[in-house]
Amino acid sequence: MVKPIKLSEANADFFDRVYQVVQLIPKGRATSYGAIAKYLGAKSGSRMVGWAMNAAHTIPDIPAQRVVNRNGMLTGKMHFETPTQMEELLLMDGISVENDQIVNWKEVFWDPLTELKID
């Protein structure tokens, strides 16, 4: 039996910051777990971002389908209601997917470090 992850206040705050960034990803673009972690100052925290995204599928207004692995692979698809829902949502966003990977990943990639740059 797998024990549920018990969130500390610090983890809950981190998850909330992840969700704030994910809500800013524009339709037609996607980012990676690692890019979000790096933006939040947790360069090695991509796994923690993944945990946040796994928990996000029941939260309204969090476009979880727009967060994938560093190569554009739909590694989080098993956390959606159906095995094809992540791809379907990306297609509705205007993002093409082939063999569970975003087509033209380099053009679709949204980097919060540059896109959310504060002047």
C-alpha positions in Angstrom: 0.0 0.0 0.0 1.4 3.4 -1.0 1.2 6.1 1.7 -0.2 9.4 0.5 2.2 12.3 0.4 1.7 14.5 3.5 2.2 18.1 2.5 4.0 20.5 4.8 3.1 24.2 4.7 6.2 24.8 2.6 5.2 22.2 0.0 1.6 23.5 -0.1 3.0 27.0 -0.8 5.3 25.6 -3.5 2.4 23.8 -5.1 0.4 27.1 -5.1 3.3 28.9 -6.8 3.5 26.2 -9.4 -0.2 26.6 -10.1 0.2 30.3 -10.4 2.8 29.9 -13.1 0.8 27.2 -14.9 -2.2 29.5 -15.1 0.0 32.0 -17.1 0.9 29.5 -19.8 -0.9 30.8 -22.9 -3.1 28.7 -25.1 -1.0 27.1 -27.9 2.1 26.9 -25.7 3.5 24.4 -23.2 6.3 24.2 -20.7 8.3 21.6 -18.8 8.4 20.6 -15.1 12.0 21.7 -15.0 11.4 25.1 -16.5 8.8 25.8 -13.9 11.1 24.6 -11.1 14.0 26.7 -12.4 11.7 29.8 -12.6 10.6 29.2 -9.0 14.3 29.0 -7.8 14.2 25.2 -7.3 16.5 24.1 -10.1 16.4 20.5 -9.0 12.7 20.6 -8.2 11.2 19.3 -11.4 9.9 16.1 -9.6 8.2 18.3 -7.0 6.5 20.3 -9.9 5.4 16.9 -11.2 3.8 16.0 -7.9 2.1 19.4 -7.9 0.8 18.7 -11.4 -0.4 15.2 -10.5 -2.5 16.9 -7.8 -3.8 19.6 -10.1 -6.1 17.6 -12.3 -9.1 18.1 -10.0 -8.4 21.9 -9.6 -10.5 24.0 -12.0 -8.6 26.6 -14.1 -5.2 24.8 -14.0 -4.3 23.8 -17.6 -2.2 20.8 -16.5 -2.1 19.5 -20.0 0.4 22.3 -20.8 3.1 20.9 -18.6 5.2 18.0 -20.0 8.7 16.7 -19.7 11.8 18.4 -21.0 11.5 16.7 -24.4 7.8 17.5 -24.9 6.6 14.0 -23.9 3.2 13.6 -22.3 4.6 11.9 -19.2 1.7 13.0 -17.0 -1.1 11.6 -19.2 -1.9 8.8 -16.7 -3.1 11.3 -14.2 -5.9 12.5 -16.4 -9.4 10.9 -16.4 -8.7 9.0 -19.6 -5.4 7.9 -21.3 -6.2 10.3 -24.2 -7.5 13.3 -22.3 -4.2 15.2 -22.1 -3.6 14.9 -25.8 -7.2 15.9 -26.5 -6.9 19.0 -24.4 -3.6 19.9 -26.1 -5.2 19.5 -29.5 -8.0 21.9 -28.3 -5.2 24.3 -27.3 -3.9 24.1 -30.9 -0.9 21.9 -30.0 -0.2 18.9 -32.2 0.9 15.6 -30.6 2.3 12.5 -32.3 3.2 9.3 -30.3 2.7 11.1 -27.0 5.1 13.9 -27.9 4.4 17.5 -28.8 5.2 18.3 -32.4 7.5 21.3 -32.9 8.4 21.3 -29.2 11.0 24.0 -29.6 8.5 26.4 -31.1 5.7 25.5 -28.6 8.0 25.7 -25.6 7.1 28.5 -23.2 10.0 29.5 -20.9 8.7 31.3 -17.8 12.2 32.7 -17.2 12.0 34.7 -20.4 8.3 35.1 -20.8 7.6 36.3 -17.2 10.7 38.5 -17.1 10.3 41.5 -14.8 11.8 44.8 -16.1 
